[in-house]
Amino acid sequence: MDKVFKALADPTRRRLLDSLRGEGGQTLGRLCAGLAMTRQTVTQHLAVLHEANLISSVRHGREKWHYLNPVPIDEVRQRWIAPFEQPRLRALDTIRQHAEEAHMTTTKPDFVYVTYIHATPDQVWQALTDAELTGAYWGHHNVSDWQPGSRWDHQRTDGSGIADAGGVVLETAPPHRLVMTFGDPDAGADASTVTFLIEPHQDIVRLTVTHVDLPSAEDLEAASAGWPAVLANLKSLLETGHVLPQAPWEMHTDLRAARQTGR
């Protein structure tokens, strides 16, 4: 918390966060254009924001795109504000706003989310690929052999074997990288692609999720609300052994329904 408050205490850093809220995926040059200061100074401010986990970045070729990461701000809200306001997830509306603006080009990630987990890369990988564990924190079993080219199914936990969503595994590099589609192109669905990047970060793990090629604004909004809920449950399960009291947000069922209605 101390790093978050230190980062937010500076008006220039607040301006940078406002800029990233308005337009996600900005390069250093783009951010500098809106501020009357040198690249070196802006880089120093970005380093403070990154250290506080208030921003995340994704490399694309030689460029680095920066995104707002509102999770620490939401943690402040949960600690001091949540008991006095409804609905509980109002602060996550900033994620939706950023994600809608991020849909600017076909090459830029549509949605980027970063969380830090007190676990090992192997434990996070298992949580992403083990059917029983996904059933515990996601509300559906993710079933596959997790080999490139194989299908994966998002199956209900009632034992019916019914899959409400699924796709194709594109790439696996355990325990650091998993890439898969949502939606089966062979069935005529518009497939989006999600990438899980698992990186050691000191004695914990940095988990970055990118979700690209979402078919519509409605799908993007569902992903923007759904991923934070799913990953918060994953984090809680690995760190405490228990999922959060609220049920995980089943965004992928919403994505599938959206495609079936032709949106």
N, C-alpha and C positions, 0 to 999 in steps of 0.2 A: 504493500500500500504506500509506503514512503516514497518509492520511486515514481508511482503514479502521481501523487500530489506534487512532487518536485517537478515532474514534467509538465503538469498542468498549470503550475504557478507562473510560467513564462508566457506573455501574450503572443510572442512570435510562434511558439509551439502550438498554442491554441489556434492561431490562424492556419497553421499547417494542417491541423486536424480538421478544421472547418473546410479547408480546400479539398481534403481527401474525402470528407463526407459528401461534398457536392459532386466530386468526380473521382472515382476510384481508378487505380492503375496509372497514376501519374509518374513520369520520370523525374529525376533530379532537375533536369533543365526546365521542365514544365513548371515544377514547384518554384524554382528560382525566378521564373518570369513574373510571378505574382508578388514577389518580395524585393524590396530595394536593398539587397545584401549579396555578398559573394557566395559562390558555390560552396566554398569551404565552411562558411558560417552556417549555411543551410544544412550541410552534411553533418555538422556537429549537433545541430538541433534534432535532426532525424535520428542520430545515434542515441540521444537521450530518450526519444520517443520509442525507439526500438527496444532499448534496455528495459523500459517500463511496460513493454508488450502492448503499447497503444497503437502500433502500426505493424504491418507485416509486409514482406516484399517477395516478389517472384522474379527470377531472371528470365528474360526472353531474348536470346542472342546476346548481344553486348549491352543491352539495356536492362535496367532494374525497375520494375513497376512497383509502386508503393500503394498500400491499401490501409484504410482505417480498420483497426481491430478493437471493437467496442467492449470486448469481454471484461477488461479491468474496470471500465466505467460501470458496467452492469454489476460487478461485484461490489462496488461502492454503493450502488443503488440498493442491492439486496441487503447490505449491512445496516444502512441508515435510513433508507427511504421506503423500501418495500412494505414494512408493516403499516404504512400510512397511506398507500395508494393502491388503486386497482386500474387495469389488470396488472398482474405481476410481471408480465413480459413486455411492458410498454417501452422500456429502454431498448429492446431489440429492434424497434422500429427504425433505428438508425442504420441497422444492417440492411433492411429492406430498401431504404432510400439509396444507400451506397450501391447496392447490387443492381438496382434499376438503372442507375446512371452508368454503371460499369459496362452495360451492354452496348458498347460504342463501335466495336469492330468485330469481325469474325475470328480474329486471331487472339484477341485479348481474353484472359480467363473471365468467365461470367461471374464466378463467385469464388472467393478465396477466404478460408477460415483457418486460423492458427490457434492451437491450444497446447499447453504444457502439462505433462502428466508425470507423476512420480511413479515410474515403472521402467522396465527395460524395453529395448526395441522388440525383443522376442515376445514379451508379454503383450505389447500393443498389437503386434502382428497376429498373435493367437486370438486376441479379442476381436479382430476384424474378420477372421476367417473361420473361427470355430462356431459351428451351428448352434450349440447350446448357449454359448456366451452371447452371441448376437440376439438370440431369443430373449435373454435376460434383460439386456439394456436397450434393444431396438424394438422389441415387441413382435418381431418376425425372425425366424431362422434363416440365415443366409447359407444356402446349401450349394456346394460345388467341390470339385477336386482341386480347384484353383490353379489349373494349368492353362497356359495361353491357348485360346481357341475353344475352351470348354464353356459350357453354359453355367450360369449361377441363377438360383431361384430364391426369391424373397417369400418364404413359405410361412403360412399362419402357424401359430404355436398351439392350436387346438387339436393337432394330430390328424387333420384332414388331408394334409399334403397339398392343399391349394396354395398356389403361388399368386400373390397379388401384384408382383412386379418381378423383374429380373433383367438379364442381359447376357453379355459375353465377356469373358475374361480376356483382356488384351495383353497384359504384361504382368509378370510376377518376378520379384527379386527379393525374396525373404531375407531378413526381416525389415527391409527398408523401403520397398516401393511396390504398390499394387495399383493397376489401372484396369478399369472395367467400364462397360457401357451400362446405361439404364435404358431399357427398351431394346427389343430384338428387331434388327433391320429385316430379317427374314420374314417377320410377321407383319411387315409394313409400318412399323412404328418408327417415329423419329427418335434416334438414339442419341442421348447426351452421354458425356464421358466424365467419370470421376477418377481422380488420382489421389491416392493416399501416399504421402511422403513422410517417412519415420526417420528422424534424425536424433542422434545423441546430443544432448545439450547439458554440459557439465555432468551432473549426476542424475539428470532426469531426461525426458524425451520431448522433443518438439514434433508435434503432429500437424502437418499442413494438408488441408483438403482443398482441391480445386475442382470445380464442377463447371464444365464448358458445354457449349452448343445446346443450351436449354431451348426448347422449341418456342416458348412464348413468355410474355411478361408474367402470366399467372404461374407458370412453372418456376420461373426465377424467384418469384415471391414465396412460393412454397418451399423451395430449397433454402432461401435465406432465413426462413423461420425454422425449418426442420433440422438443418445441420447443427446449429447450436444446441438444440434440445437433445439430439441423438448423441453428440459428442460429450455433452455435459454428463449424460448418463454413463457413457463409457468411462470417462474420467473418474466419476464417483465409484463405479464398480471396481476399477483397478486399484484405487487409492484407499477405499474403505471396505470393500467387499459387499457393498449394498448399492442399489440404484436409488435415484432420487425419488421422493414421494410422488411426484406427478408422472403420468404416463408419458413415454416418448412420443414425439410428434411424428405421425406416420406420413411424412411428406411423399414418399415414393408411391404409395397408393394413390395420392392426389395427382401425381405426375402421370401415372398410367391412365387414370380416369380422364384427365385432360386430353390425352392423345386419342382416347376412344371417342370423345365427343368432337374431335376434329379441330381443337384449338391449336 
